[in-house]
Amino acid sequence: MIFYSKLIINILNFLDHFQQKKIIKLINSKFSKPIVVFDIGAHYGETIRLFLNKLKIQKIYSFEPSPYNFQVLKKNISKYQPNKVEIFNFGLGEKISKKYINQTVESSSSTINKINKDSKYLKRKLKILNIKNKDTFYHKLPIEVSTLDTFIEKKKIQNIDLLKIDTEGYEFNVLKGLSNYSHKIKLIYFEHHYDDMIIKDYKFGDINKLLKDRGFSMIKKSKMLFRKSFEYVYENQK
């Protein structure tokens, strides 16, 4: 069963590769010079590797709140181009705070949001992973949370060409922490889940309204295969 679950994950990653090619092509079409990227929800550095290989990169600022995931990220970063990447072991949200992250066995699903233990999607995931007790699927770890506004101001960031967000249900909170400097951002690329495993107090329409109010419009929408998730790209029209 362990082999079977790894096989399923590998197949999904393979299929995601073709979807990512379309996103990368779109991003490349928007820039002629090396770009500054904010990578929010870095996990083990998969997106860092993708961006360094496929985009012209000036600098990547990468954020991963999970202390467990961050240790793996730290080891992996030495294999890439560390002179172009800075990594930070805290999350980004709507305000500076101390929180807990639900660190899942399948580490890429770790989330600051609460997990719905009655979720049908969760039950299917546990079956694939061969986990019989749902309480062993995750445990809580303390984390630090800052805001995009705070980081941009502290680091004196002049522009962000690409803001990538993959935070397993925390996207809206990340964007709410960007009230003063949204004009510095060209593209926002994020994933949004429609399944019932992650408990959210917002809907996609809330994200869409917030971005429209700040001058962004959707230029790409793509469904992730075999999952109730979509990827979106928004462009700053101002």
N, C-alpha and C positions, 0 to 999 in steps of 0.2 A: 504493500500500500504506500510506503514511503517513496518507492521508486515511481509509482503511479502519480503521486502528488507532485513530485519534482518534474515529471514529464509534462503534466498539465501546465505548470508554471513556465516551463521552458517553451512550450508551444505558444502560450500567450505572449511571452516576451518576443518570440520570433514574429508573431503577427503584429505586435506593436511597432516593430522595426519599420514596417512598410508605412504605417500611419505616420510615424515620426518623420519619415523622408519627406512627406508632403508638407508638414509643418516647417521643417528646416528649409525647404525650398522657398516657402512663403517668407520666412524671416530673412533669408539671404537676399531676396528680391527688394527688401526695404532699405538695405544698407550697402554702401560702397566702401566704407572704411571699417577698421576694427571697432568692435562694440563693447560697451560696458554692460554686464549682465548681473542681475540679482537672482540668485537661485535659492528660493525659499522652500524648504523641505528637501534637503539634499540626499537623505537616506545614506547610502554607501558611496555616493558619488557617480551614479550612473549617468545623470544628466550632465554633470561636469565633463565626463569623458566624451559624451555625445557632442556637446557644444565645442569643446576643444578640437575635436576631429572634423566637425562639419561647418563650423562658423569661423569667421575672422574675429578673434577675441583680443581685446585690449586688457580686460580685467573681469574676473568673476568674483563676486562676493557671495559666499555660500553659507546658508544657515541650517543647522540641524539641532533641534532641542533635545532629542533623546541622548542621554549620556552613553548608552550602549551603542546606538547607531553611530554616534560621533567617533567612538574609538576605532570602529572599522573604517569610517570615512578618513580619519587621520592617517591610518596606515595606507589606504588606497591612494591618497593624494600624492604621495611620493612617486607613484608610478606615472603620473600625468605631467603637467607643467606647473609645478608649485610656485614658480615666479609670477605666474599669471592668476593665481587663485589664493584668496584668503577665506578661511573657514572659521565659523563662529558657533559655539556650543550654547545657543539660546534660540528661543522661538520668537516670532513676531506676531503681534496681535493688536488689539485696539487700545491697550494701555499697558504701562509697565507694571508687572505683577509677578507673583510666584504661583505656579500652578502644578498640576500633575499631568503626565502623559501616560496613556494606557499603552504600555509596551507589549505588542502582540508577538506570538510565536512566529508568525509570518511578519517579519519586522517592518516590511514596507506598508503594512496596514496600521501601524502605530498612530494613535490619534489623541489630541487633547480633548476632543469631544467624548461624551459618554457613549458607551456601547449598549445597544439594545439586545439584551440576552434572549429575547423572544423572536428575534429577526429570522425570517425564513432564509434570507441570504446568508446569515451567519451559520445557520444549521447546515446549509450546503457546503460552505467553506470548511467547516469542521469535519464534515464527512470526507471531503477531498484530502484534508490534512491528516485524517485518521486520528482526530482528537475526540475522545469520548466524553470528557468532562469540560463543559464550556468555561468553567472557572479557571481552568489551567491555560486558556487561550491567551490571557493577558495578565499583567500585573502593573501596578502604579509606580511611577518613578517621579521624584520632584524635579521640576525644571524652572528656568528663568524665562521670562517673556519681556521683550522690549517692543518698540514700535518703529515702523519705517520712518516716520517723521524724526524721531529721536536719533536714529542711526544716520540718516542723511545729513542732519544738522551737525552731529558730532564729528562725522568724517568729512564734512564739507564736500559732499558728492555734488558734482556739477550737472551730471545727466545720467539717466539710466535708459539705455537703448531698449533693453528687454528685461521685463520683470516676470519671472517664471514662478508660479505658485502651485505646489502639490502638497497640501497639508491635511489630506484626509478629512475634509469637512470643516476646516477652519479658515477657508478662503475669505469669507465675508469679514471675519474678524481682522485678518491681515490687512484688508483693504480699508477698513474703518480707521486703522492706525496711520493712514496716509491722507490727511486732510489738508496739509500745507504745501506739499511738494508734488502733487500729481502732475503738475505742468512740466516736470523734469523727465517724465516717462514717455517713451515713444510707443512701445508695444507691451501688452500684458497677455501672457500665455498661462492658462490655468486649467485644472481638471476639476469637474464637479460631479459628485456622486448623486444618483437618484435612488439608490437602494435604501433599505430600511435598517441597515446595520449600525450606521452612525446617527446618533440623535443630534439634530441641528435645530436651532431656533430661528431659522431663516429659510427662504426658498431661492431658487435661481433668479426669480424675478427681482428680488431685493438686490442681488449683485448687479444685475443688468441696469436697474434704475440708478444705483450709486455711480456706476461707470458712465452712464449716459449723462448724468448730472455734472460729471467732472470732465465732459468733453470727449469721451471715448465712444467708438462705435464698433460693433462686431464685424470682423472681416473673415472669420473662419469658425466653423462648427463641425466637429467630427466625432462620431460615435465610436467608442472603444469596443472592439469585438468581444462578444460573449459576456459583457458586463453592462450594468445599468449606469454607465458613466460616459460623459462627453468631455472632449477637450475644446477649448475656445481660445480664439485670439482676438483681442481688441486693440484698436489703433487710436492714438490721441489725434483728434481732428483739429486741435487748436495749434 
